[in-house]
Amino acid sequence: MSGAGGKSLQQALSELLVVAGRAGVADDRARSEALSLAAALAESAPGAPADWGKAFEGATTQDFFDAAVRGRRWRGAPTAVLTELIANGSAEKTAYAEALAEVASAACTLGEPTMRVVGNASVAAAAQLQAAGARPLQVASTPQPKTPEAPQEEAAAAEEPAKTVEELLAELDELTGLARVKREVHRQVAVLRVEKLRTEAGLKSPTITRHLVFVGNPGTGKTTVARLVSGIYKALGLLSKGQLVEVDRSELVAGYLGQTATKTAEVVASAAGGVLFIDEAYSLTAGDRGADQYGREAVDTLVKEMEDRRDDLVVIVAGYPEPMEVFIAANPGLASRFRTTIEFENYSDDELTDILTGLAEAADYELVPEAVEKFHEVLAATPRDSSFGNGRFARNVLEAAIGRHAWRLRDVPAPTTTQLRQILAEDLTEQPADAVDPEEPATAGTSDVTEIEQGEEA
């Protein structure tokens, strides 16, 4: 990839569409996928939404973050279109992979590029090229700490004995902050437990909906709590499996009317016995897409499936507070089934500091006291609008600090263990101007410092 300072996103997108045309891929599909990939790579860069919008006429900041959610799966894997081209043996697969690599490179020009963006873009570009056989994957790998979102932890969890309600509630209580969320989940558990006991005792009991609405800004722990809720419901005997299936609009809506109902029903079937978590759920009904038949078809199918599977399915819908209110009110079937809303508040400075230091410890780093003080200064200077990443912001800061830490030690031939572990205050400041050789392209080597946690939530 050519790194920051190369082609603009508009230029890279135009070249991609030329290749897509030769490969028989619809412009809209190729454009949407490429814009989602670029948003996912640049999502942590200040000012990126505005620059991204220049390639997407009429786009809003919310559109940028919606696209980023969709594109995250391709930060380390080939995109859906490229996967199809490879599977079909298309003669354009290599050219398309190279065009996607240029899109990844162009993402580094959005907003104020950071080492994390460059590293993520390097990994994404290498993944596209490697999948198409364009060149060997040359990305240095670093063991990553396991997180609630990591696939390897999910696989390991499947082999462990099922946890009790008390153990899962203890895990919830150990999470940083979220006092209101913890109280509400504990209340829900108490209500559902008593309802179950009354039913077993032959007593009448009002039907209590188990479905939940999670509202809050990004990075406030919604996915993590949803996973714990799925385990709690299973431990209570309310769900047979307790798995969490996380989707967004793109995984519910198909390209043609009629297909959406089938696609949505299949997704719900995969969640049967567990929890279906729909992120950015309002995208099915809100904004310019509110009148589209595809979103309505998905919602209507979802309501029907929730009724048909009411004894062994829980649905949690999540997103920003105001759009979620509109979403629930848009369909009477939704309003009658989603009666409990849990608000995820922004983390305080102290809670974000706890998250930062916890992530550092998990990665075997140590923030010296001066670095912690510097982080408080960074927080004080950071606007807390709807685009603020909360726990994700803390992860971004740490990942950038790890990159600066590595650069600081570049000329130390044999650093001590203490030097290798300690993050200093200077590592939380902007990278020196000489950190990147302007004559050299960005390489995948920066990927060593990316993606401490690939999941959305802290």
DAZITA-V755494 format. One record per pair of residues at least 24 apart in sequence whose C-alpha atoms are under 6 Angstrom apart, sorted by the first residue. I is the first residue (numbers start at 0). J is the second residue. If there is no record, write none. Layout:
i & j
I & J
I & J
//
This chain:
i & j
0 & 104
1 & 104
1 & 440
2 & 104
2 & 440
2 & 441
3 & 107
3 & 108
6 & 105
7 & 105
8 & 105
9 & 54
11 & 101
11 & 102
15 & 98
18 & 95
22 & 91
35 & 66
35 & 67
35 & 70
36 & 70
37 & 103
37 & 106
38 & 67
39 & 67
39 & 70
39 & 71
40 & 116
40 & 119
40 & 120
41 & 106
41 & 116
44 & 110
44 & 111
44 & 112
45 & 110
45 & 111
46 & 110
47 & 109
47 & 110
50 & 109
74 & 123
75 & 123
75 & 126
76 & 126
77 & 126
77 & 127
93 & 131
93 & 133
96 & 127
96 & 128
100 & 124
114 & 399
115 & 399
115 & 449
118 & 445
118 & 446
118 & 449
121 & 443
122 & 443
138 & 443
141 & 447
144 & 362
148 & 454
163 & 234
164 & 231
164 & 234
210 & 313
210 & 314
210 & 315
210 & 337
211 & 315
211 & 337
211 & 339
211 & 340
212 & 315
212 & 316
212 & 317
212 & 340
213 & 317
213 & 340
213 & 341
214 & 317
214 & 318
214 & 319
214 & 320
214 & 342
214 & 343
215 & 319
215 & 320
215 & 342
215 & 343
216 & 319
217 & 388
218 & 388
218 & 389
218 & 390
218 & 391
218 & 456
218 & 457
220 & 456
220 & 457
222 & 456
229 & 274
238 & 272
238 & 273
238 & 311
239 & 272
240 & 272
240 & 273
241 & 273
242 & 273
243 & 273
243 & 274
244 & 270
244 & 275
244 & 276
245 & 276
246 & 277
247 & 277
247 & 278
260 & 297
260 & 300
271 & 312
272 & 311
272 & 312
273 & 312
274 & 313
274 & 314
275 & 314
276 & 315
276 & 316
277 & 316
278 & 317
279 & 317
279 & 318
280 & 316
280 & 317
281 & 322
281 & 323
281 & 326
355 & 393
364 & 420
364 & 421
365 & 420
365 & 421
365 & 422
366 & 421
366 & 422
367 & 423
369 & 424
370 & 423
370 & 424
373 & 424
390 & 457
398 & 448
400 & 426
400 & 427
402 & 448
//
